[in-house]
């Protein structure tokens, strides 16, 4: 009976996976599976996730989880994703995306002959941005607005373009990262020192491994399935808007970098979050449109495109993230995390063995739950106890574990960044996972060898 919950969670994982592969509605599958696991956890008297405001009746509490998940998501990452989705829809309507492609293709014509090199180079560029913009879904969508049309125009497939964009969020590093903050707090080390002396030396070789691997993987997949490239030929397409419109798609990124806490460019601290940056950028775009058209009614009417874009992202992406959150709660309630940890400890592994097993488990847990934060926050607090038993410092094994959490999220078909970018690219999350699993698997293997052996 000790491992009954963990065994049941494995059954639900397999059953859910089969239904998703058979193309059942993912929103319904994840939500129903999550609720069933919560019900079973209640019947087995397991510890359920804490509710902020319980109803007083366990049966109603099940649905309170959904309500609280909606509240938490819509107030945070959900609103951010919707705002970015609306912005992407708006810049497409006013042809700012076309202007960006036209301007960018001038210096990037060299890469027309080497499109997969260009795609791989997005990874280190995006990783630098991820340090300043530590939201995987947020950065992914910002790059979908700016880099995606350029990559497609250079000659890579939509799947290749979206795969390298999601790869930019594979390493959650830097002082602004929630996982980094948790890791340094658990290990009792200085955040900046950890970033400069531990994270950067580890991530540089891993990024190189991923760049090389993505080059061959994406080229192989595009040739193998004879994917019909959706290449926009800017040479023959007439650009109807001023070329200054090319600045609009990258404006949110510029704002977030300039006003980032990391750089502190101003004497007075100015805190600018991603959602606020999106609203600022939309109104700047409106001013551009007014200056071009001189038609107030038409410009104000065009704002409907932004709201419609937000609504489309809500019904497709945000609701799926909420369903995935309920699924993750179900797994945790059945003791999935504790079961994995107990099994690894019972095998009697040494320092290296425990470190490798914990790192791989966090990677797998992130894949299954769709959240690097959820998996690391579940495993992380257990590390000091394990380190004490093994007679080592917590900091020695915390680094690969925190990196594997964000790496696992990048190969999860139910993670926010995968769902959001797949919706914009009009591809399936499973198709992106097929592109990502080999490069991320290679990076995980290199990290384990580099750190533990």
C-alpha positions in Angstrom: 0.0 0.0 0.0 3.0 2.3 0.6 3.5 2.9 -3.1 -0.1 2.5 -4.3 -0.5 6.2 -5.0 2.7 6.4 -7.1 1.7 3.3 -9.0 -1.7 4.7 -9.7 -0.1 8.0 -10.9 2.0 6.0 -13.4 -1.2 4.3 -14.6 -2.8 7.8 -15.1 0.3 9.1 -16.9 0.2 6.1 -19.3 -3.6 6.3 -19.9 -3.5 10.1 -20.4 -0.6 9.7 -22.8 -2.5 7.1 -24.9 -5.5 9.3 -25.1 -3.5 12.4 -26.2 -1.7 10.3 -28.8 -5.1 9.2 -30.1 -5.9 12.9 -30.5 -8.5 13.1 -27.8 -9.3 16.7 -26.7 -6.2 17.6 -24.5 -8.2 20.1 -22.3 -10.7 17.5 -21.3 -8.2 14.6 -21.0 -5.9 16.5 -18.6 -8.7 18.1 -16.6 -10.6 14.8 -16.1 -7.5 12.8 -15.3 -6.4 15.4 -12.8 -9.8 15.4 -11.1 -9.9 11.6 -10.9 -6.4 11.5 -9.3 -7.5 14.1 -6.8 -10.6 12.0 -6.0 -8.5 8.9 -5.5 -6.1 10.8 -3.3 -9.0 11.9 -1.2 -10.3 8.4 -0.8 -6.8 7.1 0.2 -6.5 10.0 2.7 -3.4 11.4 1.0 -2.3 15.0 1.5 -4.1 17.2 -1.1 -2.8 20.6 -2.3 -3.7 23.4 0.1 -6.6 25.6 -0.9 -6.6 29.3 -0.1 -10.4 29.2 0.7 -11.8 25.6 1.2 -15.5 25.3 0.7 -15.9 23.1 3.8 -17.0 20.1 1.7 -14.4 17.8 0.0 -16.6 17.2 -3.0 -16.9 20.9 -3.8 -13.2 21.4 -3.0 -12.3 19.5 -6.1 -13.9 22.2 -8.2 -12.4 24.9 -6.0 -9.0 23.7 -7.3 -10.2 24.6 -10.8 -11.5 28.0 -9.7 -8.2 28.9 -7.8 -6.2 27.7 -10.8 -8.2 30.0 -13.1 -7.7 32.9 -10.6 -3.9 32.3 -10.2 -3.3 31.8 -14.0 -5.4 34.6 -15.2 -3.9 37.1 -12.8 -0.4 36.1 -13.8 1.0 34.1 -16.7 -2.5 33.7 -18.3 -3.0 37.5 -18.7 0.6 37.8 -19.9 0.1 35.1 -22.6 -3.2 36.7 -23.6 -1.6 40.1 -23.9 1.2 38.8 -26.0 -1.2 36.8 -28.2 -3.3 39.9 -28.8 -0.1 41.9 -29.6 1.0 39.2 -32.1 -2.4 39.4 -33.8 -2.3 43.2 -33.9 1.1 43.5 -35.4 0.2 40.9 -38.0 -2.9 43.0 -39.0 -1.0 46.2 -39.3 1.7 44.4 -41.3 4.5 45.3 -38.8 5.6 41.7 -39.0 6.1 42.0 -42.7 8.1 45.2 -42.2 10.4 43.4 -39.7 11.0 40.5 -42.1 11.7 42.9 -45.0 14.2 45.0 -42.9 15.8 41.9 -41.3 16.3 40.0 -44.5 18.7 42.7 -45.9 21.6 41.9 -43.6 20.5 38.2 -43.2 20.5 37.3 -46.9 23.8 35.4 -46.3 21.9 32.9 -44.2 19.5 32.1 -47.1 22.1 29.5 -48.0 22.5 28.3 -44.4 19.0 28.6 -42.8 19.7 25.9 -40.2 22.8 27.8 -39.0 20.6 30.9 -38.5 18.1 28.8 -36.6 20.7 27.4 -34.3 22.1 30.9 -33.6 18.8 31.9 -32.1 19.5 29.6 -29.1 22.3 31.6 -27.5 20.7 35.0 -28.4 17.4 33.9 -26.9 19.2 32.5 -23.8 20.7 35.9 -23.2 17.2 37.4 -23.4 15.9 34.8 -21.1 18.2 36.0 -18.3 16.5 39.4 -18.5 13.0 38.1 -19.4 12.7 35.1 -17.1 9.3 33.9 -18.3 9.5 30.9 -20.6 6.0 31.4 -22.2 6.5 35.2 -22.3 9.9 35.1 -24.1 8.7 32.3 -26.4 5.8 34.4 -27.6 7.9 37.5 -27.9 10.3 35.6 -30.2 7.4 34.2 -32.1 6.4 37.8 -32.9 10.0 38.9 -33.9 12.2 35.9 -34.8 9.7 33.3 -36.1 8.7 35.1 -39.3 12.4 35.9 -40.1 13.4 32.2 -39.6 10.6 31.0 -41.8 11.5 33.5 -44.5 15.1 32.3 -44.4 14.0 28.8 -45.4 13.4 26.7 -42.3 10.1 25.0 -41.6 7.6 26.3 -39.1 8.5 23.4 -36.8 12.2 24.0 -37.0 11.7 27.7 -36.2 9.4 27.1 -33.2 11.6 24.3 -31.9 14.7 26.6 -31.5 12.6 29.3 -30.1 11.3 27.0 -27.3 15.0 25.9 -26.8 15.9 29.4 -25.8 14.0 28.8 -22.5 15.8 25.5 -21.7 18.1 26.9 -19.0 16.4 28.9 -16.2 19.4 30.9 -15.0 20.2 34.4 -13.7 19.1 36.4 -10.6 15.6 37.0 -12.0 14.8 33.3 -12.4 12.4 31.8 -9.8 14.2 28.4 -10.0 17.6 30.1 -9.4 16.2 32.0 -6.4 14.8 28.8 -4.9 18.1 26.9 -5.6 20.3 29.5 -4.0 18.0 29.8 -1.0 18.0 26.0 -0.5 21.8 25.8 -0.9 22.5 28.9 1.1 24.7 30.6 -1.5 24.8 34.1 -3.0 22.6 34.4 -6.1 25.0 36.5 -8.2 28.0 34.3 -7.3 26.0 31.2 -8.2 25.0 32.7 -11.5 28.5 33.8 -12.5 30.6 30.9 -11.1 28.3 27.9 -11.5 25.4 28.5 -14.0 27.3 30.3 -16.8 30.3 27.8 -16.9 27.8 25.0 -17.1 25.3 26.5 -19.6 27.9 27.6 -22.2 29.0 24.1 -23.2 25.4 22.9 -23.0 24.2 25.6 -25.4 26.9 24.7 -27.9 25.8 21.0 -27.7 22.2 22.1 -28.3 23.1 24.4 -31.2 25.0 21.6 -33.0 22.4 19.0 -32.3 19.5 21.2 -33.4 21.3 22.0 -36.7 21.3 18.3 -37.6 18.0 17.3 -36.1 15.9 20.0 -37.7 17.6 19.5 -41.1 17.1 15.8 -40.9 13.4 16.0 -39.9 12.6 18.6 -42.6 14.2 16.3 -45.3 12.7 13.1 -43.9 9.1 14.2 -43.8 9.4 16.4 -46.9 7.7 19.2 -45.0 6.1 21.8 -47.1 8.0 24.9 -46.3 6.0 28.1 -45.8 8.5 30.5 -47.1 7.5 34.1 -47.5 9.3 35.8 -50.4 9.7 39.3 -49.3 11.4 40.2 -52.6 8.1 40.0 -54.4 5.8 41.0 -51.6 4.9 44.7 -51.5 5.4 46.3 -48.1 2.5 48.8 -47.7 3.6 50.3 -44.4 6.6 52.4 -43.5 9.7 50.4 -42.7 9.9 52.1 -39.3 7.0 49.6 -38.4 9.8 47.0 -38.2 10.5 48.4 -34.7 7.1 47.6 -33.3 7.5 43.7 -33.0 10.8 44.1 -31.1 9.6 47.0 -28.9 8.4 44.8 -26.0 11.8 43.1 -25.9 13.6 46.4 -25.9 11.5 47.8 -23.1 12.0 44.7 -20.9 15.7 44.8 -21.4 16.1 48.5 -20.9 14.0 48.5 -17.7 15.3 45.1 -16.4 16.4 44.9 -12.8 19.5 43.1 -13.9 20.9 46.1 -15.8 19.8 49.0 -13.5 20.3 51.6 -16.2 18.5 54.3 -14.3 19.0 55.9 -10.9 15.4 55.4 -10.0 14.2 51.7 -10.0 11.6 51.2 -12.7 9.8 47.9 -12.5 8.3 46.8 -15.9 6.6 43.5 -16.2 5.9 41.7 -19.5 2.2 42.3 -19.5 2.6 46.0 -19.0 5.2 46.1 -21.7 2.7 44.5 -24.1 0.0 47.1 -23.4 2.6 49.9 -23.9 3.7 48.4 -27.2 0.1 48.1 -28.4 -0.6 51.7 -27.8 2.6 52.7 -29.5 1.5 50.7 -32.5 -1.8 52.6 -32.4 0.1 55.9 -32.5 2.0 54.6 -35.5 -1.2 53.6 -37.2 -2.8 57.0 -36.5 0.3 58.8 -37.9 0.0 56.7 -41.0 -3.7 56.7 -41.7 -4.9 59.9 -40.0 -8.2 58.1 -39.5 -9.1 58.0 -35.8 -12.2 55.8 -36.3 -10.3 53.2 -38.3 -7.4 53.1 -35.8 -9.6 52.7 -32.8 -11.6 50.0 -34.6 -8.4 48.1 -35.3 -8.0 47.6 -31.6 -10.6 44.9 -31.8 -8.0 42.7 -33.4 -6.0 42.9 -30.2 -8.9 41.9 -28.0 -9.9 39.1 -30.4 -6.3 37.8 -30.3 -6.4 37.8 -26.5 -9.7 35.8 -26.5 -8.3 33.3 -29.0 -5.3 32.7 -26.8 -7.5 32.3 -23.7 -9.7 29.6 -25.2 -6.9 27.6 -26.7 -3.8 28.2 -24.6 -4.7 29.5 -21.1 -7.5 26.9 -20.6 -5.0 24.1 -21.5 -2.5 25.5 -19.0 -5.1 25.4 -16.3 -6.1 21.8 -17.2 -2.4 20.8 -17.1 -2.1 22.5 -13.6 -5.0 20.3 -12.3 -3.2 17.2 -13.8 0.0 18.2 -12.0 -1.9 18.6 -8.8 -3.3 15.1 -9.2 0.1 13.6 -9.7 1.5 15.4 -6.6 -1.5 14.3 -4.5 -1.0 10.6 -5.3 2.6 10.8 -4.1 4.3 10.7 -7.5 7.2 12.8 -6.3 7.7 11.0 -3.0 7.5 7.6 -4.7 10.2 8.5 -7.2 12.4 9.8 -4.4 11.9 6.7 -2.2 12.7 4.3 -5.0 16.0 6.1 -5.7 17.0 6.1 -2.0 16.1 2.4 -1.6 18.6 1.5 -4.3 21.4 2.7 -2.0 23.1 4.9 -4.6 26.2 7.0 -3.6 26.7 10.7 -4.2 27.0 10.4 -7.9 24.2 7.9 -8.2 21.8 10.0 -6.1 22.8 13.2 -8.0 22.2 11.6 -11.4 18.9 10.0 -10.3 17.5 13.2 -8.7 18.5 15.2 -11.8 16.8 12.8 -14.2 13.7 12.5 -12.0 13.3 16.3 -11.9 13.7 16.3 -15.7 11.0 13.7 -16.1 8.7 15.3 -13.5 8.9 18.6 -15.4 8.0 16.8 -18.6 5.0 15.2 -17.0 3.7 18.2 -15.1 4.6 20.8 -17.7 6.2 23.1 -15.2 9.9 23.4 -14.2 8.9 25.4 -11.2 6.5 22.8 -9.9 8.9 19.9 -10.2 11.9 21.8 -8.7 9.8 23.3 -5.9 8.6 19.7 -5.1 12.1 18.1 -5.1 14.3 21.0 -4.1 13.5 21.2 -0.4 14.4 17.5 -0.1 18.0 18.1 -1.3 19.5 19.3 2.0 18.3 16.2 3.8 19.8 13.9 1.1 23.0 15.9 1.1 23.3 15.5 4.9 22.9 11.8 4.7 25.6 11.6 2.0 27.9 14.0 3.9 28.2 16.5 1.1 27.3 20.2 0.5 23.9 20.9 -0.9 25.4 23.2 -3.5 27.3 20.3 -5.1 24.1 18.6 -6.4 21.7 21.5 -6.7 23.0 23.0 -10.0 22.2 20.1 -12.4 18.8 19.6 -10.6 17.7 23.2 -11.1 18.8 23.2 -14.8 17.1 19.9 -15.5 13.8 21.4 -14.2 13.7 24.0 -17.0 15.1 21.5 -19.5 12.3 19.1 -18.9 9.7 21.8 -19.4 11.1 22.4 -22.9 10.2 18.8 -23.9 6.8 18.8 -22.2 3.8 18.9 -24.5 1.7 20.5 -21.8 4.0 23.2 -20.7 2.9 26.8 -21.2 5.7 27.8 -23.5 5.1 24.8 -25.8 1.3 25.3 -25.9 1.6 29.0 -26.5 4.2 28.9 -29.3 2.5 25.9 -30.9 -0.7 27.8 -31.2 0.9 30.8 -32.9 2.9 28.5 -35.2 -0.2 26.4 -36.0 1.6 23.1 -35.2 1.1 20.4 -32.5 3.1 20.4 -29.3 3.9 16.7 -29.8 5.6 17.6 -33.1 7.7 20.2 -31.3 8.6 17.6 -28.6 9.9 15.3 -31.3 12.3 18.1 -32.5 13.3 19.0 -28.9 13.8 15.6 -27.2 17.1 14.7 -28.9 18.9 18.0 -28.4 17.6 18.3 -24.8 18.4 14.6 -24.1 22.0 15.2 -25.4 22.3 18.3 -23.2 21.1 16.4 -20.2 23.6 13.6 -20.8 26.5 16.0 -21.3 25.5 17.9 -18.1 25.5 14.7 -16.1 28.9 13.6 -17.4 30.4 17.1 -17.1 29.2 17.6 -13.5 29.2 14.2 -11.9 32.0 12.3 -13.6 
